[in-house]
Amino acid sequence: MTDSPWDPDVWAQEFAVLAAQADGVGARLGIEFLPWSNIKTVHDGLRLVEAAGHPAGGLIIDAWHSERAGTPAAELAEVPCSRIVGVALDDADAQVIGTLFEDTEVIGTLFEDTVRRRLCGEGTFDLPGIICADAAKAQHASTHTHTHPAP
């Protein structure tokens, strides 16, 4: 995904097709919003998912993407639990390093000291707020953390 022009109606139709395919094999389809893309925020992602209208489609909420998009935890709590497919917990420093895309990247190998994402609690993100906002919905979504081996 880039920040180039796109047709939301076409994306919604295609997302609905993919969600139906996922549903056909007993799975759900999640889209993760990326603050450097044309689906920048949880609100953009939710609009796409709702426009697609398939119950097997939903959002993957990543703490890094939420924080870097400037989404308060209280706004995450407004997402219907039926639309949350997964939650990714991770952390980072307060300052963005380079572009948003560069800030999320793992540069080089995982054994170099260039991993910009941090383990939960090692950065500045409002993880307790994000967890509390999503806690009531946790039983309906999968949750994972981004981890990287120590250099």
Sequence and secondary structure as in RCSB ss.txt:
>XXXX:A:sequence
MTDSPWDPDVWAQEFAVLAAQADGVGARLGIEFLPWSNIKTVHDGLRLVEAAGHPAGGLIIDAWHSERAGTPAAE
LAEVPCSRIVGVALDDADAQVIGTLFEDTEVIGTLFEDTVRRRLCGEGTFDLPGIICADAAKAQHASTHTHTHPA
P
>XXXX:A:secstr
  SS   HHHHHHHHHHHHHHHHHTT  EEEE  TTSSS SHHHHHHHHHHH  TTEEEEEEHHHHHHTT  HHH
HTTS GGGEEEEEE EE SS  SSHHHHH B S TTSS B EE TTSS   HHHHHHHHHTTGGGSEEEE     
 
